[in-house]
């Protein structure tokens, strides 16, 4: 289940962007991911459980920069 966040999450690995429906790996974050901008725009969510599988189950696509394998 996705939960909105309004600041950089602590102890979470995956961050979703509701505007683009993509998921980012915070442990492999790249400048192209623009995580700060996603959070500032209030498009950020975390997942429970905090897994890539959960994000994919909620129809989030992989970020091409930090995860790879984007289907877009």
mmCIF file as Biopython writes it, N, C-alpha, C and O atoms, coordinates in Angstrom:
data_model
#
loop_
_atom_site.group_PDB
_atom_site.id
_atom_site.type_symbol
_atom_site.label_atom_id
_atom_site.label_alt_id
_atom_site.label_comp_id
_atom_site.label_asym_id
_atom_site.label_entity_id
_atom_site.label_seq_id
_atom_site.pdbx_PDB_ins_code
_atom_site.Cartn_x
_atom_site.Cartn_y
_atom_site.Cartn_z
_atom_site.occupancy
_atom_site.B_iso_or_equiv
_atom_site.auth_seq_id
_atom_site.auth_asym_id
_atom_site.pdbx_PDB_model_num
ATOM 1   N N  . UNK A ? 1  ? 0.845  -1.180 0.000   1.0 0.0 1  A 1 
ATOM 2   C CA . UNK A ? 1  ? 0.000  0.000  0.000   1.0 0.0 1  A 1 
ATOM 3   C C  . UNK A ? 1  ? 0.889  1.243  0.000   1.0 0.0 1  A 1 
ATOM 4   O O  . UNK A ? 1  ? 1.815  1.350  0.805   1.0 0.0 1  A 1 
ATOM 5   N N  . UNK A ? 2  ? 0.607  2.174  -0.900  1.0 0.0 2  A 1 
ATOM 6   C CA . UNK A ? 2  ? 1.385  3.405  -1.019  1.0 0.0 2  A 1 
ATOM 7   C C  . UNK A ? 2  ? 0.907  4.436  -0.008  1.0 0.0 2  A 1 
ATOM 8   O O  . UNK A ? 2  ? -0.292 4.623  0.199   1.0 0.0 2  A 1 
ATOM 9   N N  . UNK A ? 3  ? 1.883  5.106  0.620   1.0 0.0 3  A 1 
ATOM 10  C CA . UNK A ? 3  ? 1.600  6.131  1.616   1.0 0.0 3  A 1 
ATOM 11  C C  . UNK A ? 3  ? 2.298  7.428  1.207   1.0 0.0 3  A 1 
ATOM 12  O O  . UNK A ? 3  ? 3.508  7.416  0.982   1.0 0.0 3  A 1 
ATOM 13  N N  . UNK A ? 4  ? 1.575  8.543  1.105   1.0 0.0 4  A 1 
ATOM 14  C CA . UNK A ? 4  ? 2.214  9.811  0.743   1.0 0.0 4  A 1 
ATOM 15  C C  . UNK A ? 4  ? 3.263  10.232 1.775   1.0 0.0 4  A 1 
ATOM 16  O O  . UNK A ? 4  ? 3.086  10.024 2.976   1.0 0.0 4  A 1 
ATOM 17  N N  . UNK A ? 5  ? 4.355  10.824 1.292   1.0 0.0 5  A 1 
ATOM 18  C CA . UNK A ? 5  ? 5.398  11.377 2.169   1.0 0.0 5  A 1 
ATOM 19  C C  . UNK A ? 5  ? 5.713  12.785 1.692   1.0 0.0 5  A 1 
ATOM 20  O O  . UNK A ? 5  ? 5.616  13.090 0.503   1.0 0.0 5  A 1 
ATOM 21  N N  . UNK A ? 6  ? 6.096  13.647 2.648   1.0 0.0 6  A 1 
ATOM 22  C CA . UNK A ? 6  ? 6.340  15.056 2.332   1.0 0.0 6  A 1 
ATOM 23  C C  . UNK A ? 6  ? 7.749  15.492 2.686   1.0 0.0 6  A 1 
ATOM 24  O O  . UNK A ? 6  ? 8.075  16.677 2.624   1.0 0.0 6  A 1 
ATOM 25  N N  . UNK A ? 7  ? 8.587  14.527 3.058   1.0 0.0 7  A 1 
ATOM 26  C CA . UNK A ? 7  ? 10.008 14.766 3.286   1.0 0.0 7  A 1 
ATOM 27  C C  . UNK A ? 7  ? 10.735 13.471 2.935   1.0 0.0 7  A 1 
ATOM 28  O O  . UNK A ? 7  ? 10.115 12.420 2.777   1.0 0.0 7  A 1 
ATOM 29  N N  . UNK A ? 8  ? 12.068 13.564 2.816   1.0 0.0 8  A 1 
ATOM 30  C CA . UNK A ? 8  ? 12.838 12.380 2.436   1.0 0.0 8  A 1 
ATOM 31  C C  . UNK A ? 8  ? 12.630 11.293 3.495   1.0 0.0 8  A 1 
ATOM 32  O O  . UNK A ? 8  ? 12.894 11.519 4.675   1.0 0.0 8  A 1 
ATOM 33  N N  . UNK A ? 9  ? 12.159 10.120 3.078   1.0 0.0 9  A 1 
ATOM 34  C CA . UNK A ? 9  ? 11.881 9.052  4.049   1.0 0.0 9  A 1 
ATOM 35  C C  . UNK A ? 9  ? 13.173 8.460  4.617   1.0 0.0 9  A 1 
ATOM 36  O O  . UNK A ? 9  ? 14.167 8.296  3.909   1.0 0.0 9  A 1 
ATOM 37  N N  . UNK A ? 10 ? 13.130 8.152  5.884   1.0 0.0 10 A 1 
ATOM 38  C CA . UNK A ? 10 ? 14.258 7.522  6.568   1.0 0.0 10 A 1 
ATOM 39  C C  . UNK A ? 10 ? 13.931 6.043  6.734   1.0 0.0 10 A 1 
ATOM 40  O O  . UNK A ? 10 ? 12.832 5.687  7.161   1.0 0.0 10 A 1 
ATOM 41  N N  . UNK A ? 11 ? 14.884 5.190  6.397   1.0 0.0 11 A 1 
ATOM 42  C CA . UNK A ? 11 ? 14.680 3.763  6.571   1.0 0.0 11 A 1 
ATOM 43  C C  . UNK A ? 11 ? 13.852 3.118  5.478   1.0 0.0 11 A 1 
ATOM 44  O O  . UNK A ? 11 ? 13.411 1.978  5.626   1.0 0.0 11 A 1 
ATOM 45  N N  . UNK A ? 12 ? 13.636 3.824  4.392   1.0 0.0 12 A 1 
ATOM 46  C CA . UNK A ? 12 ? 12.892 3.283  3.251   1.0 0.0 12 A 1 
ATOM 47  C C  . UNK A ? 12 ? 13.827 3.203  2.057   1.0 0.0 12 A 1 
ATOM 48  O O  . UNK A ? 12 ? 14.683 4.069  1.877   1.0 0.0 12 A 1 
ATOM 49  N N  . UNK A ? 13 ? 13.671 2.186  1.256   1.0 0.0 13 A 1 
ATOM 50  C CA . UNK A ? 13 ? 14.505 2.021  0.067   1.0 0.0 13 A 1 
ATOM 51  C C  . UNK A ? 13 ? 13.813 2.520  -1.196  1.0 0.0 13 A 1 
ATOM 52  O O  . UNK A ? 13 ? 14.463 3.098  -2.067  1.0 0.0 13 A 1 
ATOM 53  N N  . UNK A ? 14 ? 12.510 2.306  -1.306  1.0 0.0 14 A 1 
ATOM 54  C CA . UNK A ? 14 ? 11.803 2.621  -2.552  1.0 0.0 14 A 1 
ATOM 55  C C  . UNK A ? 14 ? 10.876 3.816  -2.379  1.0 0.0 14 A 1 
ATOM 56  O O  . UNK A ? 14 ? 10.163 3.936  -1.383  1.0 0.0 14 A 1 
ATOM 57  N N  . UNK A ? 15 ? 10.905 4.699  -3.378  1.0 0.0 15 A 1 
ATOM 58  C CA . UNK A ? 15 ? 10.078 5.900  -3.377  1.0 0.0 15 A 1 
ATOM 59  C C  . UNK A ? 15 ? 9.337  5.968  -4.699  1.0 0.0 15 A 1 
ATOM 60  O O  . UNK A ? 15 ? 9.951  5.907  -5.764  1.0 0.0 15 A 1 
ATOM 61  N N  . UNK A ? 16 ? 8.031  6.095  -4.635  1.0 0.0 16 A 1 
ATOM 62  C CA . UNK A ? 16 ? 7.222  6.192  -5.838  1.0 0.0 16 A 1 
ATOM 63  C C  . UNK A ? 16 ? 6.936  7.630  -6.214  1.0 0.0 16 A 1 
ATOM 64  O O  . UNK A ? 16 ? 6.833  8.501  -5.350  1.0 0.0 16 A 1 
ATOM 65  N N  . UNK A ? 17 ? 6.810  7.873  -7.504  1.0 0.0 17 A 1 
ATOM 66  C CA . UNK A ? 17 ? 6.423  9.171  -8.040  1.0 0.0 17 A 1 
ATOM 67  C C  . UNK A ? 17 ? 5.029  9.000  -8.642  1.0 0.0 17 A 1 
ATOM 68  O O  . UNK A ? 17 ? 4.872  8.387  -9.698  1.0 0.0 17 A 1 
ATOM 69  N N  . UNK A ? 18 ? 4.024  9.545  -7.967  1.0 0.0 18 A 1 
ATOM 70  C CA . UNK A ? 18 ? 2.642  9.373  -8.417  1.0 0.0 18 A 1 
ATOM 71  C C  . UNK A ? 18 ? 2.355  10.112 -9.715  1.0 0.0 18 A 1 
ATOM 72  O O  . UNK A ? 18 ? 1.422  9.750  -10.432 1.0 0.0 18 A 1 
ATOM 73  N N  . UNK A ? 19 ? 3.134  11.136 -10.032 1.0 0.0 19 A 1 
ATOM 74  C CA . UNK A ? 19 ? 2.930  11.898 -11.260 1.0 0.0 19 A 1 
ATOM 75  C C  . UNK A ? 19 ? 3.351  11.100 -12.489 1.0 0.0 19 A 1 
ATOM 76  O O  . UNK A ? 19 ? 2.694  11.170 -13.528 1.0 0.0 19 A 1 
ATOM 77  N N  . UNK A ? 20 ? 4.431  10.349 -12.380 1.0 0.0 20 A 1 
ATOM 78  C CA . UNK A ? 20 ? 4.955  9.561  -13.502 1.0 0.0 20 A 1 
ATOM 79  C C  . UNK A ? 20 ? 4.701  8.063  -13.342 1.0 0.0 20 A 1 
ATOM 80  O O  . UNK A ? 20 ? 4.984  7.279  -14.248 1.0 0.0 20 A 1 
ATOM 81  N N  . UNK A ? 21 ? 4.168  7.675  -12.191 1.0 0.0 21 A 1 
ATOM 82  C CA . UNK A ? 21 ? 3.940  6.256  -11.878 1.0 0.0 21 A 1 
ATOM 83  C C  . UNK A ? 21 ? 5.218  5.441  -12.074 1.0 0.0 21 A 1 
ATOM 84  O O  . UNK A ? 21 ? 5.221  4.405  -12.740 1.0 0.0 21 A 1 
ATOM 85  N N  . UNK A ? 22 ? 6.319  5.945  -11.467 1.0 0.0 22 A 1 
ATOM 86  C CA . UNK A ? 22 ? 7.573  5.214  -11.496 1.0 0.0 22 A 1 
ATOM 87  C C  . UNK A ? 22 ? 8.120  5.108  -10.084 1.0 0.0 22 A 1 
ATOM 88  O O  . UNK A ? 22 ? 7.805  5.922  -9.216  1.0 0.0 22 A 1 
ATOM 89  N N  . UNK A ? 23 ? 8.943  4.093  -9.869  1.0 0.0 23 A 1 
ATOM 90  C CA . UNK A ? 23 ? 9.523  3.838  -8.561  1.0 0.0 23 A 1 
ATOM 91  C C  . UNK A ? 23 ? 11.031 4.035  -8.643  1.0 0.0 23 A 1 
ATOM 92  O O  . UNK A ? 23 ? 11.670 3.648  -9.621  1.0 0.0 23 A 1 
ATOM 93  N N  . UNK A ? 24 ? 11.593 4.648  -7.588  1.0 0.0 24 A 1 
ATOM 94  C CA . UNK A ? 24 ? 13.023 4.928  -7.500  1.0 0.0 24 A 1 
ATOM 95  C C  . UNK A ? 24 ? 13.639 4.132  -6.359  1.0 0.0 24 A 1 
ATOM 96  O O  . UNK A ? 24 ? 13.005 3.903  -5.329  1.0 0.0 24 A 1 
ATOM 97  N N  . UNK A ? 25 ? 14.884 3.713  -6.559  1.0 0.0 25 A 1 
ATOM 98  C CA . UNK A ? 25 ? 15.655 3.007  -5.532  1.0 0.0 25 A 1 
ATOM 99  C C  . UNK A ? 25 ? 16.549 4.035  -4.844  1.0 0.0 25 A 1 
ATOM 100 O O  . UNK A ? 25 ? 17.548 4.470  -5.417  1.0 0.0 25 A 1 
ATOM 101 N N  . UNK A ? 26 ? 16.200 4.422  -3.630  1.0 0.0 26 A 1 
ATOM 102 C CA . UNK A ? 26 ? 16.950 5.452  -2.917  1.0 0.0 26 A 1 
ATOM 103 C C  . UNK A ? 26 ? 18.367 5.018  -2.565  1.0 0.0 26 A 1 
ATOM 104 O O  . UNK A ? 26 ? 19.220 5.866  -2.304  1.0 0.0 26 A 1 
ATOM 105 N N  . UNK A ? 27 ? 18.634 3.722  -2.554  1.0 0.0 27 A 1 
ATOM 106 C CA . UNK A ? 27 ? 19.994 3.247  -2.268  1.0 0.0 27 A 1 
ATOM 107 C C  . UNK A ? 27 ? 20.879 3.306  -3.513  1.0 0.0 27 A 1 
ATOM 108 O O  . UNK A ? 27 ? 22.080 3.052  -3.428  1.0 0.0 27 A 1 
ATOM 109 N N  . UNK A ? 28 ? 20.303 3.637  -4.659  1.0 0.0 28 A 1 
ATOM 110 C CA . UNK A ? 28 ? 21.043 3.727  -5.919  1.0 0.0 28 A 1 
ATOM 111 C C  . UNK A ? 28 ? 20.643 5.006  -6.674  1.0 0.0 28 A 1 
ATOM 112 O O  . UNK A ? 28 ? 20.716 5.060  -7.902  1.0 0.0 28 A 1 
ATOM 113 N N  . UNK A ? 29 ? 20.225 6.023  -5.929  1.0 0.0 29 A 1 
ATOM 114 C CA . UNK A ? 29 ? 19.692 7.260  -6.496  1.0 0.0 29 A 1 
ATOM 115 C C  . UNK A ? 29 ? 20.714 7.964  -7.393  1.0 0.0 29 A 1 
ATOM 116 O O  . UNK A ? 29 ? 21.898 8.037  -7.064  1.0 0.0 29 A 1 
ATOM 117 N N  . UNK A ? 30 ? 20.246 8.472  -8.513  1.0 0.0 30 A 1 
ATOM 118 C CA . UNK A ? 30 ? 21.047 9.249  -9.463  1.0 0.0 30 A 1 
ATOM 119 C C  . UNK A ? 30 ? 20.477 10.668 -9.527  1.0 0.0 30 A 1 
ATOM 120 O O  . UNK A ? 30 ? 19.311 10.889 -9.198  1.0 0.0 30 A 1 
ATOM 121 N N  . UNK A ? 31 ? 21.293 11.611 -9.944  1.0 0.0 31 A 1 
ATOM 122 C CA . UNK A ? 31 ? 20.813 13.002 -10.038 1.0 0.0 31 A 1 
ATOM 123 C C  . UNK A ? 31 ? 19.640 13.119 -11.011 1.0 0.0 31 A 1 
ATOM 124 O O  . UNK A ? 31 ? 18.762 13.962 -10.825 1.0 0.0 31 A 1 
ATOM 125 N N  . UNK A ? 32 ? 19.622 12.280 -12.045 1.0 0.0 32 A 1 
ATOM 126 C CA . UNK A ? 32 ? 18.529 12.304 -13.019 1.0 0.0 32 A 1 
ATOM 127 C C  . UNK A ? 32 ? 17.191 11.887 -12.413 1.0 0.0 32 A 1 
ATOM 128 O O  . UNK A ? 32 ? 16.141 12.161 -12.996 1.0 0.0 32 A 1 
ATOM 129 N N  . UNK A ? 33 ? 17.211 11.236 -11.268 1.0 0.0 33 A 1 
ATOM 130 C CA . UNK A ? 33 ? 15.963 10.795 -10.623 1.0 0.0 33 A 1 
ATOM 131 C C  . UNK A ? 33 ? 15.152 11.971 -10.091 1.0 0.0 33 A 1 
ATOM 132 O O  . UNK A ? 33 ? 13.925 11.889 -10.022 1.0 0.0 33 A 1 
ATOM 133 N N  . UNK A ? 34 ? 15.806 13.047 -9.718  1.0 0.0 34 A 1 
ATOM 134 C CA . UNK A ? 34 ? 15.151 14.254 -9.221  1.0 0.0 34 A 1 
ATOM 135 C C  . UNK A ? 34 ? 14.233 13.973 -8.029  1.0 0.0 34 A 1 
ATOM 136 O O  . UNK A ? 34 ? 13.111 14.476 -7.967  1.0 0.0 34 A 1 
ATOM 137 N N  . UNK A ? 35 ? 14.715 13.178 -7.102  1.0 0.0 35 A 1 
ATOM 138 C CA . UNK A ? 35 ? 13.919 12.795 -5.931  1.0 0.0 35 A 1 
ATOM 139 C C  . UNK A ? 35 ? 13.492 14.017 -5.121  1.0 0.0 35 A 1 
ATOM 140 O O  . UNK A ? 35 ? 12.352 14.090 -4.664  1.0 0.0 35 A 1 
ATOM 141 N N  . UNK A ? 36 ? 14.396 14.972 -4.943  1.0 0.0 36 A 1 
ATOM 142 C CA . UNK A ? 36 ? 14.044 16.189 -4.196  1.0 0.0 36 A 1 
ATOM 143 C C  . UNK A ? 36 ? 12.868 16.923 -4.806  1.0 0.0 36 A 1 
ATOM 144 O O  . UNK A ? 36 ? 11.999 17.420 -4.090  1.0 0.0 36 A 1 
ATOM 145 N N  . UNK A ? 37 ? 12.839 16.991 -6.122  1.0 0.0 37 A 1 
ATOM 146 C CA . UNK A ? 37 ? 11.755 17.661 -6.820  1.0 0.0 37 A 1 
ATOM 147 C C  . UNK A ? 37 ? 10.442 16.888 -6.688  1.0 0.0 37 A 1 
ATOM 148 O O  . UNK A ? 37 ? 9.372  17.484 -6.565  1.0 0.0 37 A 1 
ATOM 149 N N  . UNK A ? 38 ? 10.532 15.569 -6.715  1.0 0.0 38 A 1 
ATOM 150 C CA . UNK A ? 38 ? 9.341  14.732 -6.556  1.0 0.0 38 A 1 
ATOM 151 C C  . UNK A ? 38 ? 8.716  14.972 -5.182  1.0 0.0 38 A 1 
ATOM 152 O O  . UNK A ? 38 ? 7.500  15.118 -5.057  1.0 0.0 38 A 1 
ATOM 153 N N  . UNK A ? 39 ? 9.563  15.011 -4.159  1.0 0.0 39 A 1 
ATOM 154 C CA . UNK A ? 39 ? 9.079  15.245 -2.793  1.0 0.0 39 A 1 
ATOM 155 C C  . UNK A ? 39 ? 8.495  16.647 -2.671  1.0 0.0 39 A 1 
ATOM 156 O O  . UNK A ? 39 ? 7.416  16.821 -2.106  1.0 0.0 39 A 1 
ATOM 157 N N  . UNK A ? 40 ? 9.203  17.654 -3.197  1.0 0.0 40 A 1 
ATOM 158 C CA . UNK A ? 40 ? 8.732  19.044 -3.111  1.0 0.0 40 A 1 
ATOM 159 C C  . UNK A ? 40 ? 7.394  19.235 -3.813  1.0 0.0 40 A 1 
ATOM 160 O O  . UNK A ? 40 ? 6.568  20.033 -3.371  1.0 0.0 40 A 1 
ATOM 161 N N  . UNK A ? 41 ? 7.177  18.507 -4.904  1.0 0.0 41 A 1 
ATOM 162 C CA . UNK A ? 41 ? 5.918  18.614 -5.650  1.0 0.0 41 A 1 
ATOM 163 C C  . UNK A ? 41 ? 4.788  17.793 -5.027  1.0 0.0 41 A 1 
ATOM 164 O O  . UNK A ? 41 ? 3.657  17.799 -5.514  1.0 0.0 41 A 1 
ATOM 165 N N  . UNK A ? 42 ? 5.116  17.087 -3.942  1.0 0.0 42 A 1 
ATOM 166 C CA . UNK A ? 42 ? 4.131  16.256 -3.229  1.0 0.0 42 A 1 
ATOM 167 C C  . UNK A ? 42 ? 3.615  15.093 -4.069  1.0 0.0 42 A 1 
ATOM 168 O O  . UNK A ? 42 ? 2.441  14.727 -4.003  1.0 0.0 42 A 1 
ATOM 169 N N  . UNK A ? 43 ? 4.519  14.522 -4.859  1.0 0.0 43 A 1 
ATOM 170 C CA . UNK A ? 43 ? 4.192  13.353 -5.677  1.0 0.0 43 A 1 
ATOM 171 C C  . UNK A ? 43 ? 4.845  12.090 -5.126  1.0 0.0 43 A 1 
ATOM 172 O O  . UNK A ? 43 ? 4.832  11.053 -5.789  1.0 0.0 43 A 1 
ATOM 173 N N  . UNK A ? 44 ? 5.418  12.161 -3.922  1.0 0.0 44 A 1 
ATOM 174 C CA . UNK A ? 44 ? 6.182  11.039 -3.373  1.0 0.0 44 A 1 
ATOM 175 C C  . UNK A ? 44 ? 5.321  10.138 -2.492  1.0 0.0 44 A 1 
ATOM 176 O O  . UNK A ? 44 ? 4.499  10.598 -1.699  1.0 0.0 44 A 1 
ATOM 177 N N  . UNK A ? 45 ? 5.545  8.833  -2.666  1.0 0.0 45 A 1 
ATOM 178 C CA . UNK A ? 45 ? 4.915  7.832  -1.802  1.0 0.0 45 A 1 
ATOM 179 C C  . UNK A ? 45 ? 5.953  6.776  -1.441  1.0 0.0 45 A 1 
ATOM 180 O O  . UNK A ? 45 ? 6.928  6.566  -2.163  1.0 0.0 45 A 1 
ATOM 181 N N  . UNK A ? 46 ? 5.725  6.122  -0.316  1.0 0.0 46 A 1 
ATOM 182 C CA . UNK A ? 46 ? 6.501  4.945  0.049   1.0 0.0 46 A 1 
ATOM 183 C C  . UNK A ? 46 ? 5.563  3.748  0.010   1.0 0.0 46 A 1 
ATOM 184 O O  . UNK A ? 46 ? 4.346  3.899  -0.095  1.0 0.0 46 A 1 
ATOM 185 N N  . UNK A ? 47 ? 6.138  2.571  0.096   1.0 0.0 47 A 1 
ATOM 186 C CA . UNK A ? 47 ? 5.358  1.350  -0.046  1.0 0.0 47 A 1 
ATOM 187 C C  . UNK A ? 47 ? 5.459  0.494  1.210   1.0 0.0 47 A 1 
ATOM 188 O O  . UNK A ? 47 ? 6.472  0.499  1.909   1.0 0.0 47 A 1 
ATOM 189 N N  . UNK A ? 48 ? 4.389  -0.235 1.474   1.0 0.0 48 A 1 
ATOM 190 C CA . UNK A ? 48 ? 4.378  -1.172 2.587   1.0 0.0 48 A 1 
ATOM 191 C C  . UNK A ? 48 ? 3.826  -2.493 2.084   1.0 0.0 48 A 1 
ATOM 192 O O  . UNK A ? 48 ? 2.643  -2.588 1.757   1.0 0.0 48 A 1 
ATOM 193 N N  . UNK A ? 49 ? 4.662  -3.502 2.019   1.0 0.0 49 A 1 
ATOM 194 C CA . UNK A ? 49 ? 6.057  -3.532 2.443   1.0 0.0 49 A 1 
ATOM 195 C C  . UNK A ? 49 ? 6.948  -2.734 1.483   1.0 0.0 49 A 1 
ATOM 196 O O  . UNK A ? 49 ? 6.578  -2.480 0.336   1.0 0.0 49 A 1 
ATOM 197 N N  . UNK A ? 50 ? 8.117  -2.351 1.971   1.0 0.0 50 A 1 
ATOM 198 C CA . UNK A ? 50 ? 9.074  -1.529 1.230   1.0 0.0 50 A 1 
ATOM 199 C C  . UNK A ? 50 ? 9.877  -2.408 0.271   1.0 0.0 50 A 1 
ATOM 200 O O  . UNK A ? 50 ? 11.066 -2.651 0.478   1.0 0.0 50 A 1 
ATOM 201 N N  . UNK A ? 51 ? 9.203  -2.880 -0.784  1.0 0.0 51 A 1 
ATOM 202 C CA . UNK A ? 51 ? 9.842  -3.770 -1.755  1.0 0.0 51 A 1 
ATOM 203 C C  . UNK A ? 51 ? 9.526  -3.318 -3.167  1.0 0.0 51 A 1 
ATOM 204 O O  . UNK A ? 51 ? 8.508  -2.674 -3.420  1.0 0.0 51 A 1 
ATOM 205 N N  . UNK A ? 52 ? 10.414 -3.666 -4.077  1.0 0.0 52 A 1 
ATOM 206 C CA . UNK A ? 52 ? 10.172 -3.387 -5.484  1.0 0.0 52 A 1 
ATOM 207 C C  . UNK A ? 52 ? 8.956  -4.164 -5.971  1.0 0.0 52 A 1 
ATOM 208 O O  . UNK A ? 52 ? 8.190  -3.669 -6.797  1.0 0.0 52 A 1 
ATOM 209 N N  . UNK A ? 53 ? 8.780  -5.357 -5.470  1.0 0.0 53 A 1 
ATOM 210 C CA . UNK A ? 53 ? 7.634  -6.169 -5.858  1.0 0.0 53 A 1 
ATOM 211 C C  . UNK A ? 53 ? 6.318  -5.479 -5.497  1.0 0.0 53 A 1 
ATOM 212 O O  . UNK A ? 53 ? 5.361  -5.529 -6.270  1.0 0.0 53 A 1 
ATOM 213 N N  . UNK A ? 54 ? 6.265  -4.837 -4.328  1.0 0.0 54 A 1 
ATOM 214 C CA . UNK A ? 54 ? 5.047  -4.120 -3.929  1.0 0.0 54 A 1 
ATOM 215 C C  . UNK A ? 54 ? 4.796  -2.937 -4.850  1.0 0.0 54 A 1 
ATOM 216 O O  . UNK A ? 54 ? 3.664  -2.707 -5.275  1.0 0.0 54 A 1 
ATOM 217 N N  . UNK A ? 55 ? 5.839  -2.191 -5.157  1.0 0.0 55 A 1 
ATOM 218 C CA . UNK A ? 55 ? 5.687  -1.052 -6.060  1.0 0.0 55 A 1 
ATOM 219 C C  . UNK A ? 55 ? 5.189  -1.516 -7.427  1.0 0.0 55 A 1 
ATOM 220 O O  . UNK A ? 55 ? 4.303  -0.894 -8.013  1.0 0.0 55 A 1 
ATOM 221 N N  . UNK A ? 56 ? 5.749  -2.590 -7.926  1.0 0.0 56 A 1 
ATOM 222 C CA . UNK A ? 56 ? 5.323  -3.127 -9.223  1.0 0.0 56 A 1 
ATOM 223 C C  . UNK A ? 56 ? 3.874  -3.618 -9.159  1.0 0.0 56 A 1 
ATOM 224 O O  . UNK A ? 56 ? 3.124  -3.456 -10.122 1.0 0.0 56 A 1 
ATOM 225 N N  . UNK A ? 57 ? 3.478  -4.215 -8.037  1.0 0.0 57 A 1 
ATOM 226 C CA . UNK A ? 57 ? 2.098  -4.672 -7.864  1.0 0.0 57 A 1 
ATOM 227 C C  . UNK A ? 57 ? 1.119  -3.494 -7.884  1.0 0.0 57 A 1 
ATOM 228 O O  . UNK A ? 57 ? -0.044 -3.648 -8.258  1.0 0.0 57 A 1 
ATOM 229 N N  . UNK A ? 58 ? 1.605  -2.320 -7.479  1.0 0.0 58 A 1 
ATOM 230 C CA . UNK A ? 58 ? 0.773  -1.117 -7.491  1.0 0.0 58 A 1 
ATOM 231 C C  . UNK A ? 58 ? 0.917  -0.347 -8.803  1.0 0.0 58 A 1 
ATOM 232 O O  . UNK A ? 58 ? 0.515  0.812  -8.904  1.0 0.0 58 A 1 
ATOM 233 N N  . UNK A ? 59 ? 1.495  -1.008 -9.802  1.0 0.0 59 A 1 
ATOM 234 C CA . UNK A ? 59 ? 1.584  -0.514 -11.176 1.0 0.0 59 A 1 
ATOM 235 C C  . UNK A ? 59 ? 2.591  0.609  -11.385 1.0 0.0 59 A 1 
ATOM 236 O O  . UNK A ? 59 ? 2.440  1.424  -12.296 1.0 0.0 59 A 1 
ATOM 237 N N  . UNK A ? 60 ? 3.626  0.654  -10.535 1.0 0.0 60 A 1 
ATOM 238 C CA . UNK A ? 60 ? 4.710  1.620  -10.728 1.0 0.0 60 A 1 
ATOM 239 C C  . UNK A ? 60 ? 5.776  0.988  -11.607 1.0 0.0 60 A 1 
ATOM 240 O O  . UNK A ? 60 ? 6.160  -0.162 -11.394 1.0 0.0 60 A 1 
ATOM 241 N N  . UNK A ? 61 ? 6.253  1.734  -12.591 1.0 0.0 61 A 1 
ATOM 242 C CA . UNK A ? 61 ? 7.294  1.279  -13.505 1.0 0.0 61 A 1 
ATOM 243 C C  . UNK A ? 61 ? 8.666  1.596  -12.894 1.0 0.0 61 A 1 
ATOM 244 O O  . UNK A ? 61 ? 8.794  2.526  -12.097 1.0 0.0 61 A 1 
ATOM 245 N N  . UNK A ? 62 ? 9.675  0.831  -13.264 1.0 0.0 62 A 1 
ATOM 246 C CA . UNK A ? 62 ? 11.031 1.077  -12.787 1.0 0.0 62 A 1 
ATOM 247 C C  . UNK A ? 62 ? 11.575 2.390  -13.349 1.0 0.0 62 A 1 
ATOM 248 O O  . UNK A ? 62 ? 11.350 2.709  -14.517 1.0 0.0 62 A 1 
ATOM 249 N N  . UNK A ? 63 ? 12.289 3.150  -12.517 1.0 0.0 63 A 1 
ATOM 250 C CA . UNK A ? 63 ? 13.026 4.305  -13.002 1.0 0.0 63 A 1 
ATOM 251 C C  . UNK A ? 63 ? 14.159 3.798  -13.899 1.0 0.0 63 A 1 
ATOM 252 O O  . UNK A ? 63 ? 14.887 2.882  -13.518 1.0 0.0 63 A 1 
ATOM 253 N N  . UNK A ? 64 ? 14.306 4.375  -15.060 1.0 0.0 64 A 1 
ATOM 254 C CA . UNK A ? 64 ? 15.343 3.945  -16.006 1.0 0.0 64 A 1 
ATOM 255 C C  . UNK A ? 64 ? 16.740 4.230  -15.488 1.0 0.0 64 A 1 
ATOM 256 O O  . UNK A ? 64 ? 17.695 3.584  -15.917 1.0 0.0 64 A 1 
ATOM 257 N N  . UNK A ? 65 ? 16.885 5.195  -14.563 1.0 0.0 65 A 1 
ATOM 258 C CA . UNK A ? 65 ? 18.212 5.612  -14.091 1.0 0.0 65 A 1 
ATOM 259 C C  . UNK A ? 65 ? 18.715 4.824  -12.888 1.0 0.0 65 A 1 
ATOM 260 O O  . UNK A ? 65 ? 19.865 4.387  -12.875 1.0 0.0 65 A 1 
ATOM 261 N N  . UNK A ? 66 ? 17.881 4.638  -11.892 1.0 0.0 66 A 1 
ATOM 262 C CA . UNK A ? 66 ? 18.370 4.016  -10.645 1.0 0.0 66 A 1 
ATOM 263 C C  . UNK A ? 66 ? 18.034 2.535  -10.527 1.0 0.0 66 A 1 
ATOM 264 O O  . UNK A ? 66 ? 18.655 1.827  -9.734  1.0 0.0 66 A 1 
ATOM 265 N N  . UNK A ? 67 ? 17.061 2.050  -11.302 1.0 0.0 67 A 1 
ATOM 266 C CA . UNK A ? 67 ? 16.697 0.628  -11.264 1.0 0.0 67 A 1 
ATOM 267 C C  . UNK A ? 67 ? 16.959 -0.027 -12.614 1.0 0.0 67 A 1 
ATOM 268 O O  . UNK A ? 67 ? 17.522 -1.120 -12.680 1.0 0.0 67 A 1 
ATOM 269 N N  . UNK A ? 68 ? 16.554 0.635  -13.678 1.0 0.0 68 A 1 
ATOM 270 C CA . UNK A ? 68 ? 16.694 0.073  -15.026 1.0 0.0 68 A 1 
ATOM 271 C C  . UNK A ? 68 ? 15.521 -0.825 -15.354 1.0 0.0 68 A 1 
ATOM 272 O O  . UNK A ? 68 ? 14.704 -1.134 -14.487 1.0 0.0 68 A 1 
ATOM 273 N N  . UNK A ? 69 ? 15.440 -1.234 -16.578 1.0 0.0 69 A 1 
ATOM 274 C CA . UNK A ? 69 ? 14.370 -2.132 -16.989 1.0 0.0 69 A 1 
ATOM 275 C C  . UNK A ? 69 ? 13.011 -1.470 -17.103 1.0 0.0 69 A 1 
ATOM 276 O O  . UNK A ? 69 ? 11.985 -2.139 -16.977 1.0 0.0 69 A 1 
ATOM 277 N N  . UNK A ? 70 ? 12.988 -0.156 -17.343 1.0 0.0 70 A 1 
ATOM 278 C CA . UNK A ? 70 ? 11.728 0.546  -17.512 1.0 0.0 70 A 1 
ATOM 279 C C  . UNK A ? 70 ? 10.991 -0.025 -18.718 1.0 0.0 70 A 1 
ATOM 280 O O  . UNK A ? 70 ? 11.606 -0.368 -19.728 1.0 0.0 70 A 1 
ATOM 281 N N  . UNK A ? 71 ? 9.688  -0.121 -18.604 1.0 0.0 71 A 1 
ATOM 282 C CA . UNK A ? 71 ? 8.896  -0.643 -19.714 1.0 0.0 71 A 1 
ATOM 283 C C  . UNK A ? 71 ? 8.327  0.484  -20.582 1.0 0.0 71 A 1 
ATOM 284 O O  . UNK A ? 71 ? 7.565  0.225  -21.514 1.0 0.0 71 A 1 
ATOM 285 N N  . UNK A ? 72 ? 8.690  1.719  -20.280 1.0 0.0 72 A 1 
ATOM 286 C CA . UNK A ? 72 ? 8.199  2.852  -21.085 1.0 0.0 72 A 1 
ATOM 287 C C  . UNK A ? 72 ? 9.151  3.194  -22.185 1.0 0.0 72 A 1 
ATOM 288 O O  . UNK A ? 72 ? 8.897  4.119  -22.956 1.0 0.0 72 A 1 
#
